[in-house]
């Protein structure tokens, strides 16, 4: 009798769709992966529909009014986009379950304990919305590689000891994403209508 070999986290990692800070993805066939430092990734899934998604946010909430850059990066926005995307695909909110990861302290001085603030936000948001947190791996002095399999709800988390090279790589990725969102705006030109 032949049995199908069970796939491992590394197998899923090879075929995963990778998301970066500020990103999110909803899938029904591909696994989703990301690399986390102080950021948090929340995986939501509907077991009945066999669909799920993952986000990757850099900040818990906006730091001030009318800050469009922060809106894209913050947990409030990221969680709403992920939930609404799943609902649009047919998921039911009362069936959603969560797994969440990240919030590491990879550089001790970075952003005043932003990792701890991110993980606290994720737990509070899920509790407030009535979405059960089935598994989590938060905080600590390491980065994480996370791979989520939406069809089954399985999540694989590999803690990566933080070396200076890894801290630099994760910080560069987060900073590059932030810079990509800052688009200088030109003052509006006054239009003169001639008649």
Order of alpha helices (4+ residues) and beta strands (2+ residues): alpha-beta-beta-beta-beta-beta-alpha-alpha-beta-alpha-beta-beta-beta-alpha
